[in-house]
């Protein structure tokens, strides 16, 4: 299905854009003129972008692998010592990998844009539901691979991505993971059914408490505001307009000196250090803002009340798929399974899908599909597994998909430019035969 392939590629693109990000550095060369050119370019780049609940940790010995002669093991630990949570909180635990020998690699990828491969098991069997299947056998992201040496490698795992706690109580959690590989088996694909490389951890106990409705309503308001305040891709500026102008004059003076053969090496090195410090600070502040943006999205996504549902749908609808490297909409889609009022959620998404004032997007269609599945099955099928069922299941998915496209086509007479052109463009990319492709 072309349309679904396009959606997956979009999300995967975000993964590599995120993991490929590196700190900006300035390399000062020995020749004064060359150094000035590099410094000038960097300064222009900087100026251009700048304008625009806790508990005691539980220590339990690792299970299985640490007791054999394999040399490597994995254990489950609390994340930052927290074992006390409320319903709707992000529940995070850490996989901790250790090794007594060389040759082991850990996949540390925790991006929210790909299916989860870690299998979460919880006891007792009541009070929670499994919302997503674990998707084993994914390709490795080379940017997220870490060699396992003398120091442990810690990988946080967000349980909410595959399970939802529905009732307060005490729960015992165990994880099965395929993240630990040897260098020789790193690129070996596992199947969905079996996992020879998987390892099972020890058990960690956590407590889930009720959340007051008024507390959640206030939290939705504050998190929504934080998402709006931290939105944006440009570098965070640490310079005032006057400081930018002063730096620009300093750069121009160095350029004139270099052109006249009168380069002062010490002044050049000082200017280089100054620009480097500015960029380093701005990049660090930008990353901090992006982390705050994502953390607020995660906290909002797994709240279950009606106010949270409305906020989640709004952020999904507002995603215009314009190339945002850090979109929150996939996080909100993950959180649909945590919503309490599944019918309200579906009603809101159906209304947004059929609204001629909104340009349809692939992420909105995915949210609509998952909302329907949650009503009918209580769980959702990850995008990567959508067309992997029986012939009858695939035909049913195809008919549902075609019906959604027909709903959009029926709204064309009500749309005006530029909405109409954007909607036509969306329809032409769909992978189901229709009058537009």
C-alpha positions in Angstrom: 0.0 0.0 0.0 1.7 3.2 -1.2 -0.1 5.4 1.3 1.0 3.4 4.3 4.5 3.1 3.0 4.8 6.9 2.7 3.7 7.2 6.3 6.2 4.8 7.6 9.0 6.4 5.6 8.1 9.8 7.1 8.3 8.5 10.6 11.6 6.6 10.0 13.0 9.8 8.5 12.4 11.5 11.8 14.3 8.8 13.6 17.5 9.3 11.5 17.2 13.1 11.6 17.1 12.9 15.4 19.9 10.4 15.9 22.2 11.9 13.3 22.2 15.3 15.2 25.7 16.2 16.3 27.1 19.1 18.3 28.4 22.0 16.2 32.1 22.6 16.6 34.5 25.1 15.0 37.9 23.9 13.8 40.5 26.7 13.8 43.0 26.2 11.0 46.5 27.5 11.1 46.2 29.9 8.2 44.5 33.1 9.3 42.5 33.7 6.1 41.1 30.2 6.1 40.1 30.4 9.7 38.4 33.7 9.1 36.3 32.2 6.3 35.2 29.3 8.5 34.5 31.7 11.4 32.5 34.1 9.2 30.3 31.3 7.8 29.6 29.9 11.3 28.7 33.3 12.7 26.4 34.0 9.8 24.8 30.6 10.5 24.4 31.3 14.2 23.0 34.8 13.6 20.6 33.7 11.0 19.1 30.8 13.0 19.1 32.8 16.3 17.0 35.5 14.8 14.3 33.6 13.3 6.8 10.7 42.4 9.8 8.6 43.8 10.5 5.5 45.9 13.6 3.4 47.0 15.4 1.7 44.2 15.0 -2.1 44.1 18.2 -4.1 43.5 17.6 -7.6 42.2 20.1 -9.9 40.6 19.8 -10.4 36.9 18.1 -13.6 35.8 19.6 -16.3 33.7 22.2 -14.7 31.6 24.4 -13.6 34.4 24.6 -17.1 35.8 25.9 -18.7 32.7 29.3 -18.3 30.9 28.0 -16.0 28.2 29.8 -13.0 29.7 26.8 -10.6 29.3 23.6 -10.0 31.2 20.6 -7.8 31.5 18.7 -6.8 34.6 15.7 -4.6 35.2 16.0 -1.6 37.5 13.8 1.4 38.5 14.2 4.6 36.5 15.6 7.3 38.8 14.5 5.2 41.8 10.7 5.6 41.1 8.3 2.8 42.0 5.2 4.9 42.9 3.0 6.2 40.0 -0.5 7.4 39.4 -2.9 6.2 36.7 -2.0 7.9 33.5 1.6 8.6 34.5 4.4 7.5 32.1 5.8 4.3 33.7 9.5 4.0 33.0 11.9 1.2 34.0 15.5 0.8 33.0 17.2 -2.2 31.2 20.8 -2.3 32.5 23.2 -4.3 30.4 26.6 -5.6 31.7 29.3 -7.8 30.4 32.4 -9.6 31.6 33.9 -9.9 28.1 34.2 -8.0 24.8 32.1 -8.4 21.7 28.6 -7.4 22.8 26.5 -4.6 21.4 23.3 -3.0 22.9 20.6 -1.4 20.8 19.8 1.8 22.8 17.1 3.1 20.4 14.1 4.5 22.3 12.6 6.7 19.6 8.8 7.1 19.7 8.5 6.8 16.0 9.1 3.0 15.6 7.2 0.0 17.1 8.4 -1.4 20.4 10.4 -4.6 20.5 10.7 -5.2 24.3 8.0 -7.5 25.6 6.4 -6.4 28.9 4.9 -9.0 31.2 2.9 -8.0 34.3 1.4 -9.9 37.2 -1.3 -10.2 38.3 -3.2 -10.6 35.0 -6.0 -8.2 36.0 -5.9 -4.4 36.2 -4.0 -3.8 32.9 -4.3 -4.5 29.2 -1.9 -5.1 26.4 -2.5 -2.4 23.8 0.2 -3.2 21.3 2.1 -6.3 20.2 5.9 -6.3 20.4 7.5 -6.1 17.0 10.6 -8.1 16.9 13.1 -8.4 14.0 13.3 -4.7 13.2 16.3 -3.4 11.3 19.1 -1.9 13.5 19.6 1.8 13.7 23.4 2.2 13.6 23.3 5.5 15.4 21.8 3.9 18.4 24.2 1.0 18.8 26.5 1.0 21.9 29.4 -1.3 22.5 29.2 -3.0 25.8 32.4 -2.5 27.7 33.4 -2.3 31.4 30.6 0.3 32.1 26.9 -0.8 32.2 24.6 0.5 29.4 21.3 1.8 30.7 18.2 1.9 28.4 14.9 3.4 29.7 11.8 1.6 28.5 8.4 3.3 28.6 5.9 0.6 29.5 2.9 2.7 28.4 3.8 2.2 24.7 2.6 -1.4 24.8 0.4 -1.8 28.0 -2.1 0.4 29.9 -2.7 0.2 33.6 -6.4 0.5 34.2 -6.7 0.1 38.0 -4.7 1.1 41.0 -2.7 -1.7 42.7 0.7 -3.4 43.1 2.2 -4.9 40.0 5.2 -7.1 39.3 6.9 -6.3 35.9 9.3 -8.4 33.8 10.8 -7.6 30.4 12.0 -9.8 27.5 14.4 -8.0 25.2 16.4 -8.6 22.0 18.6 -5.5 22.5 21.7 -7.4 23.6 23.6 -8.9 20.7 27.1 -10.2 19.9 29.0 -8.4 17.1 28.6 -11.5 15.0 24.8 -11.7 15.4 24.1 -8.0 15.4 22.5 -7.9 11.9 20.7 -11.3 12.2 17.0 -10.8 11.8 14.7 -12.5 14.3 11.1 -13.6 13.5 7.9 -12.3 15.0 7.3 -15.7 16.6 10.7 -16.7 18.0 13.6 -14.8 19.4 16.8 -16.8 20.0 18.7 -13.7 21.1 16.0 -12.5 23.6 16.8 -12.4 27.3 14.4 -12.2 30.2 15.0 -9.9 33.1 14.4 -10.1 36.8 11.1 -8.7 38.3 10.5 -5.2 39.6 7.5 -4.2 41.8 5.7 -1.0 41.2 2.6 0.7 42.7 -0.1 2.5 40.8 -2.4 4.9 42.7 -5.6 6.6 41.6 -5.5 10.1 40.2 -8.0 12.8 41.2 -10.1 14.1 38.2 -9.5 17.8 39.0 -5.8 17.2 39.3 -5.7 15.6 35.8 -7.8 18.5 34.3 -5.3 21.0 35.6 -2.4 18.9 34.4 -3.9 18.7 30.9 -4.0 22.6 30.8 -0.5 23.0 32.0 1.0 20.4 29.7 -0.9 21.7 26.6 0.5 25.2 27.4 4.0 23.8 27.8 3.7 22.1 24.4 2.7 25.3 22.7 5.5 27.3 24.5 8.3 24.8 23.6 7.2 24.3 20.0 9.7 25.4 17.3 12.8 24.2 15.4 15.0 27.3 15.4 18.0 27.6 17.6 17.4 29.2 21.0 19.0 32.6 20.9 21.2 33.7 23.8 22.1 37.1 22.3 20.2 40.3 22.2 19.8 42.3 19.0 22.5 44.7 20.1 24.9 41.8 20.8 24.2 40.3 17.4 25.0 43.6 15.7 28.2 44.0 17.7 29.3 40.5 16.8 28.5 41.2 13.1 30.7 44.3 13.2 33.5 42.3 14.9 33.3 39.7 12.1 33.3 42.4 9.4 36.4 44.0 10.9 38.3 40.7 10.9 37.3 40.2 7.3 38.6 43.6 6.2 41.8 42.9 8.1 42.3 39.5 6.4 41.6 41.1 3.0 44.4 43.6 3.6 46.8 40.9 4.8 46.8 42.2 8.3 45.3 39.2 10.2 45.8 39.1 13.9 46.0 35.5 14.9 45.2 36.0 18.5 42.1 38.1 17.7 41.0 35.5 15.2 41.3 32.7 17.8 39.5 34.7 20.4 36.6 35.4 17.9 36.5 31.7 17.0 36.2 30.7 20.7 33.5 33.3 21.3 31.4 32.0 18.4 32.0 28.4 19.4 30.8 29.2 23.0 27.7 31.0 21.7 26.8 28.1 19.4 27.5 25.4 22.0 25.2 27.2 24.5 22.4 27.7 21.9 22.5 24.1 20.8 22.4 22.9 24.4 19.4 25.2 25.2 17.7 24.0 22.0 18.1 20.4 22.9 16.8 21.1 26.4 13.7 22.7 24.9 13.2 19.8 22.6 13.5 17.4 25.6 10.9 19.4 27.5 8.6 19.4 24.5 8.8 15.6 24.1 8.5 15.0 27.9 5.3 17.2 28.0 3.9 15.2 25.1 4.6 11.9 26.8 3.0 13.0 30.0 -0.1 14.2 28.2 -0.5 11.3 25.8 -1.1 8.6 28.5 -3.6 10.5 30.6 -7.1 8.9 30.2 -9.7 11.6 31.0 -12.0 13.4 28.6 -10.0 16.6 28.7 -6.8 14.7 27.8 -8.6 13.0 24.9 -9.6 16.3 23.5 -6.1 17.7 23.8 -4.6 14.6 22.2 -6.9 14.8 19.2 -6.2 18.5 18.8 -2.4 17.9 18.6 -3.0 15.1 16.1 -5.2 17.2 13.9 -2.8 20.2 14.1 0.1 18.1 12.6 0.3 19.4 9.1 3.2 17.0 8.1 5.5 19.8 7.1 8.7 18.1 8.0 8.9 18.8 11.7 11.9 16.7 12.9 10.3 16.2 16.4 6.5 15.8 15.9 4.4 15.1 19.0 1.5 13.5 17.0 3.0 10.0 16.9 3.4 10.2 20.7 -0.3 11.2 20.9 -1.3 8.3 18.7 0.5 5.9 21.0 -1.5 7.4 23.8 -4.9 6.7 22.3 -5.0 3.3 23.9 -4.7 4.9 27.4 -7.9 7.0 26.9 -10.9 6.0 29.0 -13.8 7.1 26.9 -12.9 5.3 23.6 -16.2 6.4 22.0 -15.6 10.1 22.6 -12.1 9.7 21.1 -13.5 8.0 18.0 -16.2 10.6 17.6 -13.7 13.5 17.7 -11.3 11.8 15.3 -14.2 11.0 12.8 -15.4 14.6 13.0 -11.9 15.9 12.3 -11.4 13.5 9.4 -14.6 14.6 7.7 -14.2 18.3 8.5 -13.6 20.2 5.2 -11.8 22.9 7.1 -8.9 20.5 7.8 -6.5 19.1 5.3 -6.3 15.3 5.9 -3.0 13.8 6.9 -1.6 10.2 7.2 -1.1 10.6 10.9 -4.8 11.5 11.3 -5.8 8.6 9.3 -3.6 6.3 11.4 -5.2 7.7 14.6 -8.7 7.2 13.1 -7.9 3.5 12.3 -6.5 2.9 15.7 -9.4 4.5 17.4 -11.7 2.1 15.5 -9.6 -0.9 16.5 -9.7 0.1 20.2 -13.5 0.2 20.0 -13.8 -3.2 18.3 -10.8 -5.1 19.6 -9.4 -3.3 22.6 -6.0 -3.2 21.1 -4.3 -1.8 18.0 -2.1 -3.1 15.2 1.2 -1.4 14.7 1.7 0.1 11.2 4.4 -2.3 10.3 2.1 -5.3 11.0 -1.0 -3.9 9.4 -1.0 -5.9 6.2 0.5 -9.1 7.7 -2.8 -10.9 8.6 -4.9 -13.4 6.7 -6.3 -12.6 3.3 -9.7 -11.9 4.9 -8.2 -9.5 7.4 -6.2 -7.7 4.6 -9.4 -7.4 2.5 -11.3 -5.9 5.5 -8.5 -3.4 6.1 -8.5 -2.5 2.4 -12.2 -1.8 2.4 -12.0 0.3 5.6 -9.1 2.2 4.1 -11.0 2.8 0.8 -14.0 4.0 2.8 -12.0 6.6 4.6 -10.6 7.9 1.3 -14.1 8.1 -0.2 -15.2 10.2 2.9 -12.5 12.7 2.0 -13.4 12.7 -1.6 -17.0 13.5 -0.8 -15.9 16.7 1.0 -14.1 18.2 -2.0 -17.0 20.5 -3.2 -17.0 22.1 0.3 -13.3 22.9 0.3 -11.7 26.1 -0.9 -8.1 27.0 -1.9 -5.5 26.3 -0.7 -7.2 23.6 1.3 -8.6 22.0 -1.9 -5.2 21.7 -3.6 -3.6 20.2 -0.5 -6.4 17.7 -0.1 -6.2 16.7 -3.7 -2.4 16.2 -3.3 -3.1 14.0 -0.2 -5.6 11.8 -2.2 -3.2 11.3 -5.1 -0.6 9.8 -2.7 -3.0 7.2 -1.4 -2.2 3.6 -2.3 -5.9 2.6 -3.0 -7.2 2.9 -6.6 -9.6 5.9 -6.9 -10.5 8.5 -9.4 -7.5 10.7 -8.4 -4.6 8.3 -9.0 
